[in-house]
Amino acid sequence: MPIPPEGSESRNEMLDPHRREEREAVAMELSGRLAQKGVEIGSDEDPAQLADLLSAVEEFEQAVIAAGGDLMINSPMSADPEDRRFVIPSRRADEPIARYTQRILAAAKEIEDQARG
């Protein structure tokens, strides 16, 4: 059996048989943290993309707080949010995580820009 190229995921898994389990555990942890913030993600998502998404969500939350918004009142689960701009955008049905992450970052920037006047 040929040895996979250096740096490839299959080679890394050959050298560290627990790598897949570790990646799955990281993905589950990140998915759980995102779910606590009202962002539902499948457990089969790439952990690196989930980490980027979590960073974007946290940046959005910081922008909301800096603009005077309340994350509890303006959560995705709120029936009647105080300000729709302060509710994190929902992921579209077939939207890739990378595109969703970019939409959240754009929404955060829009809140920051509006807060500056």
N, C-alpha and C positions, 0 to 999 in steps of 0.2 A: 504494500500500500504506500503510495507516494506521500511524502511529508507536505502538509499544506504550507503555503508561503508564510514567511515571518510577518507577524502583525495581524494575521487573519483570525477571525473569531474561532474557526474550527481548530486552528493550531493552538490558540490559547486554551480551548477546552480540552485538547489532548494533554497539554502540559499541566492543567489544573482542572481535574474532573469535577470539582465543586463549583466552578465558575458559573455554570448555568443556574444552580440553586441560589447562589449569591445574587445573581442578576434578578431572578424571580422574586427573591426576598426584598430587594431594593425596590423593584417595581410595585410590589404589594404595599410597602411602607409609603411610597410616594403617592400611590393611588388613594390610600387611606387619608393621608394629610390633605390631598386635594378634595376628597369627599367631605371632610370636615369644613372646608371652605365653600362647599356648595358646588363643586366641580366634579361631575361624574365622568370617570374614565374607565375603560376596560382594563383588565389585568394583563392583557397580552401586549400592552404598549411598550415601547422601547424606554428603558430607564433613563437614558440620557435626555430623551425628548420630554419625559415626565419631569425631570429636574429643571429643564428650561421652562416648562410650563408653570411649575411651582414658583420659580423665580419671577415670572411674568405676573402671576396672580398676586404675589407679595408686593411687587412694584405697583400694581393697580390699587391694592389696599392702602399702600402708603400715600398714593396720590389722593385717594378718597379722604383719608384722615387729614391730610394737609389742606384740603379744600373745605374742611369742616363737616364732612359727611360722617355718618354713623354706620359702621359695618353691620350691626345687628338689625337695624331698621331697613337697611338697603341690601339685605342678603338675597340671594337667588330664591330662597324659600319664602320671602316676605310676600304676603298677599297684596299689601298696599305700600310699596316702598315710598319713602319720603321724596326721593329724586331718582328717576330712572337712570340718569347718567352714572350714578354711584353703584348700580347693580352690575356685577361682572357679566359680560356677554355670555350667552349660552353657546355651546358648541353645536354647530350644524350637523345634521345626520351623517353625511359622508365627508366631513371636513377633516383633513389630516391635522395631526397635532401641531405640526410646525406652523401651519396657516392660522390655526386657532391661537397659538401663542402670539403670533404677530398681531392679530386683531386685538388681543388683550393689551399688548404693549401700546398699540395705537390709541386705544380707549384711555389708557393711563396718561399718555402724552396729551390727549385732548383735554382731560380734566386739569392737568397741570397748566396747560396753556390758558384755559378759561379762568383758572384761579389767579393767574398773573395779570389778567385783564387784557 
